[in-house]
Amino acid sequence: MDIQGDLVTVKGSKGELSHHIHPAISVSVEDGTLVVKRASDDREQRSLHGLTRSLIANMVQGVSSGFERVLEINGVGYRAQKENDRLLLQVGYSSPVDFPIPPGIDVAVEGGTRLRVRGMDKEVVGEVAAKIRRVRPVDHYKGKGIKYAEERLRLKPGKSGKASKS
C-alpha cells in the first residue's frame, strides 16, 4: 500500500488499483493498519469518511481476490458466445448484439446461458454486468431476458379476460 498526498495505491496478486481521496479526509498507515480520519464531524465529512473507507476496502479485496457478478440468460434460443474480446448475445433481436469486453474484465460463458463477469475493480465489474443486462432486460410477463443470478423474478399475470360487449 502506498499513500502519496491524496492518491492511495494498493498492490496485490491480481494487479494494482489507485484512487484519489477527498482533501477533507486523511489516510495513514498505523501499526500495519490503514486508518481513515476526518477533520470534523459534520454530515458531509461523515459520509465522505465512510465512502473512502469502503472504497479502499474494496480496492484491497479486489487486488487480492477480485469481484464477480453472475448473469443468467432465459428464453428459447437466447444464448451468449465469447469471441476474443467480444461477447455475442443472441437475445431475440434480428441479429446478434456485439458487446465489447473492456480491458481488465474477464467474461466466462458457461453453457451458453450463464455469464460470469470477473475483475479486480468492483465498480467496473458492476457497470459491465449492468450494461450486459441492459441489452435485454427481463420481461416480467414471460420471464425472458438477462438477469442477475441472485435476482428473484415475480412473473406478473397476464390479462384475465377480454372486456365483454354489451
C-alpha positions as CSV (number, residue, x, y, z in Angstrom):
1,M,0.0,0.0,0.0
2,D,1.3,3.4,-1.0
3,I,0.0,6.8,0.1
4,Q,1.2,9.9,-1.7
5,G,-0.7,13.1,-0.9
6,D,-4.3,12.4,-2.0
7,L,-3.5,9.3,-4.1
8,V,-3.9,5.8,-2.4
9,T,-2.4,2.9,-4.4
10,V,-3.0,-0.7,-3.5
11,K,-0.9,-3.6,-5.0
12,G,-1.8,-7.3,-4.8
13,S,-1.6,-10.6,-6.6
14,K,-4.2,-9.5,-9.2
15,G,-2.7,-6.1,-10.0
16,E,-2.8,-2.5,-8.8
17,L,-5.6,0.0,-8.1
18,S,-5.3,3.7,-7.3
19,H,-7.9,6.2,-6.0
20,H,-7.8,9.9,-5.3
21,I,-9.3,10.8,-1.9
22,H,-11.1,13.9,-0.9
23,P,-8.9,16.6,0.6
24,A,-11.1,16.7,3.8
25,I,-10.2,13.0,4.5
26,S,-6.8,11.9,5.7
27,V,-5.4,8.3,5.2
28,S,-2.4,6.9,7.1
29,V,-0.9,3.6,8.0
30,E,-0.5,2.9,11.7
31,D,0.8,-0.4,13.1
32,G,0.3,-2.1,9.7
33,T,-3.4,-0.9,9.6
34,L,-4.8,1.6,7.3
35,V,-6.6,4.4,9.2
36,V,-9.1,6.8,7.6
37,K,-9.7,10.1,9.6
38,R,-12.0,13.1,9.0
39,A,-11.3,16.7,10.1
40,S,-14.7,17.5,11.6
41,D,-18.0,15.7,12.5
42,D,-20.4,17.4,10.1
43,R,-22.7,15.4,7.9
44,E,-20.6,15.7,4.6
45,Q,-17.4,14.7,6.3
46,R,-19.0,11.7,8.0
47,S,-20.4,10.5,4.6
48,L,-17.0,11.0,2.9
49,H,-15.3,9.1,5.7
50,G,-17.5,6.0,5.2
51,L,-17.3,6.2,1.4
52,T,-13.5,6.5,1.5
53,R,-13.2,3.6,3.9
54,S,-15.4,1.4,1.7
55,L,-13.6,2.3,-1.5
56,I,-10.2,1.4,0.0
57,A,-11.6,-1.8,1.5
58,N,-13.0,-2.7,-2.0
59,M,-9.6,-1.9,-3.6
60,V,-7.8,-4.2,-1.1
61,Q,-10.3,-7.0,-1.7
62,G,-10.2,-6.5,-5.5
63,V,-6.4,-6.8,-5.8
64,S,-6.3,-9.9,-3.5
65,S,-9.3,-11.9,-4.5
66,G,-11.3,-9.9,-7.1
67,F,-15.0,-9.5,-7.7
68,E,-17.6,-11.4,-9.7
69,R,-21.2,-11.0,-10.9
70,V,-23.1,-13.9,-12.4
71,L,-25.8,-13.3,-15.1
72,E,-28.4,-15.7,-16.5
73,I,-30.0,-15.7,-19.9
74,N,-33.5,-17.0,-20.0
75,G,-35.5,-17.6,-23.2
76,V,-35.9,-20.1,-26.1
77,G,-33.0,-19.6,-28.4
78,Y,-31.3,-17.0,-26.2
79,R,-27.6,-17.6,-25.7
80,A,-24.2,-16.0,-25.4
81,Q,-20.9,-16.7,-27.1
82,K,-17.4,-15.3,-26.4
83,E,-15.1,-14.5,-29.3
84,N,-11.7,-13.0,-28.3
85,D,-12.5,-9.7,-26.5
86,R,-16.2,-9.5,-27.7
87,L,-19.4,-11.1,-26.4
88,L,-22.1,-12.1,-29.0
89,L,-25.5,-12.1,-27.4
90,Q,-28.4,-13.7,-29.3
91,V,-31.4,-12.5,-27.3
92,G,-34.3,-12.2,-29.7
93,Y,-33.2,-9.4,-31.9
94,S,-32.9,-9.8,-35.7
95,S,-29.1,-10.0,-35.4
96,P,-26.7,-10.8,-32.6
97,V,-25.7,-8.0,-30.3
98,D,-21.9,-7.4,-30.4
99,F,-20.8,-6.4,-26.9
100,P,-17.1,-5.3,-26.5
101,I,-15.4,-6.5,-23.2
102,P,-13.4,-3.7,-21.7
103,P,-9.7,-4.4,-20.6
104,G,-9.3,-5.7,-17.1
105,I,-12.6,-7.6,-17.2
106,D,-12.9,-11.3,-17.9
107,V,-16.3,-12.7,-19.0
108,A,-16.7,-16.5,-19.0
109,V,-19.7,-18.1,-20.8
110,E,-20.9,-21.3,-19.1
111,G,-23.3,-23.5,-21.1
112,G,-24.3,-20.6,-23.4
113,T,-26.8,-19.2,-20.8
114,R,-24.7,-18.3,-17.8
115,L,-22.2,-15.4,-17.8
116,R,-19.5,-14.8,-15.1
117,V,-18.1,-11.2,-15.1
118,R,-14.9,-11.0,-13.2
119,G,-12.4,-8.3,-12.4
120,M,-10.5,-6.5,-9.6
121,D,-12.3,-3.2,-9.8
122,K,-15.8,-3.6,-8.2
123,E,-17.2,-0.5,-9.9
124,V,-16.2,-1.6,-13.4
125,V,-17.4,-5.2,-12.8
126,G,-20.8,-3.9,-11.7
127,E,-21.0,-1.5,-14.6
128,V,-20.2,-4.1,-17.2
129,A,-22.7,-6.5,-15.7
130,A,-25.4,-3.8,-15.7
131,K,-24.6,-2.9,-19.4
132,I,-24.9,-6.6,-20.4
133,R,-28.2,-6.9,-18.5
134,R,-29.5,-3.7,-20.2
135,V,-29.1,-5.4,-23.7
136,R,-32.3,-7.3,-23.0
137,P,-33.9,-6.7,-19.5
138,V,-36.2,-9.4,-18.2
139,D,-39.8,-9.3,-19.4
140,H,-42.0,-9.6,-16.3
141,Y,-44.8,-11.3,-18.1
142,K,-42.8,-14.1,-19.9
143,G,-39.6,-14.3,-17.9
144,K,-37.4,-13.9,-20.9
145,G,-34.2,-11.8,-20.9
146,I,-30.9,-11.3,-19.0
147,K,-31.0,-11.2,-15.2
148,Y,-28.6,-11.4,-12.3
149,A,-28.3,-15.0,-10.8
150,E,-29.4,-13.9,-7.3
151,E,-32.3,-11.8,-8.7
152,R,-35.7,-13.1,-7.8
153,L,-38.3,-12.6,-10.6
154,R,-42.0,-12.5,-9.9
155,L,-44.0,-13.0,-13.1
156,K,-47.0,-10.8,-13.5
157,P,-50.3,-12.3,-14.5
158,G,-51.5,-11.5,-18.0
159,K,-54.9,-10.3,-18.9
160,S,-57.6,-12.3,-17.1
161,G,-60.1,-11.9,-19.8
162,K,-61.4,-9.7,-22.5
163,A,-63.9,-6.9,-21.8
164,S,-67.5,-8.0,-22.5
165,K,-69.5,-6.4,-25.3
166,S,-72.8,-5.1,-24.1
